[in-house]
Amino acid sequence: MSITSLLPDRIGFGTAPLGNMFRAIPDEEAAATVQAAWDQGIRYFDTAPFYGAGLSETRLGAALAGKDRDQYVLSTKVGRVILDELETGSRDFGEKGGLFEHGSPNKIVHEWTAEATERSIEGSLKRLGVDRFDIVWVHDVAQDFHGDLWLQKFEEARTGAFRVLSRLRDEGVIKAWGLGVNRTEPIELTLALDEPQPDGFLLAGRYSLLDHEHALQRLLPMAAEHGADMVVGGPYSSGILAGGTHFEYQDAPPEIIEKVRRIKDIADRHGVSIKAAALQFALAHPVTAAVIPGATKPSRIAEDLSALYENVPADFWAELRKAGLVSPQAPLPGNA
């Protein structure tokens, strides 16, 4: 089943921040943010065991408790099993460093075998308090977490998670599956396999206003050819496109800060919010099914929805293109 046909709208809610990404947030603030998303019509929620070692799933489940499960679409991820045992040493998250240092202290097992995949789904169902998932993504089998070992992890997923999720889809237990990664290569490799194909993929940070050239070269043409839909995660590039200071989950380097400044100067001249530019750019590609910005404050939900429907003049996109700030190959809103 296509991801686009499953999703109720072109915007969802990415819940990584609910796992205390970058900062510790009170439970009440997390609950109020999810409630704000619900009240304003958001009906697609994406989470993962990795987000705060189960904290995001637990908070999302509590916030959605009592809501009709048939009224919303829910996706989570496999590849991490959260144990009751607590972590005593430092965590190794590859390039992501202390991303969830404020999350739960539970030990995380990074594994993509068939057995671990089933344990991961079972744990997620329990933490969320639901009886089913609509979409399951295979999480982070990529270079940013595993370096030179990523192909070994990919092979573990290919013979484990991919096959379990294909079976669950065929049995009607889930409606769709795919990859949820921050790099394009694992998705390209998956689409080239002569095996049951994924329905789509969640690509975080690689199809944004700041970083899209690489995805346009190979991945997105392949996805279009295979009919695989893309959910865009991290449309604000870890926050730098929403007034924050992070890019790729780290402090933004000078060249990125300068690029954002140039985009913002053009946006200001045209009376455009940079959030609107970021969301509408990501949605303009025909492969894109939805964007899922994250938030930890209720007010951010209204900002995101306002940005989604803001009128952005064609002249703005034309000036971005002329300035070399978007790729000549990138589809632009309104065919600008």
HELIX and SHEET records of a PDB file:
HELIX    1   1 ILE A    3  LEU A    6  1                                   4    
HELIX    2   2 ALA A   16  GLY A   19  5                                   4    
HELIX    3   3 ASP A   27  ASP A   39  1                                  13    
HELIX    4   4 LEU A   55  LEU A   64  1                                  10    
HELIX    5   5 ARG A   69  GLN A   71  5                                   3    
HELIX    6   6 GLY A   94  LYS A   96  5                                   3    
HELIX    7   7 ALA A  114  LEU A  128  1                                  15    
HELIX    8   8 GLN A  143  HIS A  146  1                                   4    
HELIX    9   9 GLY A  147  LEU A  149  5                                   3    
HELIX   10  10 TRP A  150  THR A  159  1                                  10    
HELIX   11  11 ALA A  161  ASP A  170  1                                  10    
HELIX   12  12 GLU A  185  LEU A  191  1                                   7    
HELIX   13  13 GLU A  213  HIS A  214  1                                   2    
HELIX   14  14 ALA A  215  LEU A  219  3                                   5    
HELIX   15  15 LEU A  220  HIS A  226  1                                   7    
HELIX   16  16 SER A  237  ALA A  242  5                                   6    
HELIX   17  17 PRO A  254  HIS A  270  1                                  17    
HELIX   18  18 ILE A  274  LEU A  283  1                                  10    
HELIX   19  19 PRO A  298  TYR A  309  1                                  12    
HELIX   20  20 ALA A  314  LYS A  322  1                                   9    
HELIX   21  21 PRO A  333  ASN A  335  5                                   3    
SHEET    1   A 8 PHE A  13  GLY A  14  0                                        
SHEET    2   A 8 TYR A  44  ASP A  46  1                                        
SHEET    3   A 8 VAL A  73  VAL A  78  1                                        
SHEET    4   A 8 ILE A 135  HIS A 139  1                                        
SHEET    5   A 8 ALA A 176  VAL A 181  1                                        
SHEET    6   A 8 GLY A 200  ALA A 204  1                                        
SHEET    7   A 8 ASP A 229  GLY A 233  1                                        
SHEET    8   A 8 THR A 288  ILE A 292  1                                        
SHEET    1   B 2 ARG A  80  LEU A  86  0                                        
SHEET    2   B 2 ASN A 106  HIS A 110 -1                                        
SHEET    1   C 2 HIS A 246  PHE A 247  0                                        
SHEET    2   C 2 GLN A 250  ASP A 251 -1                                        
END                                                                             
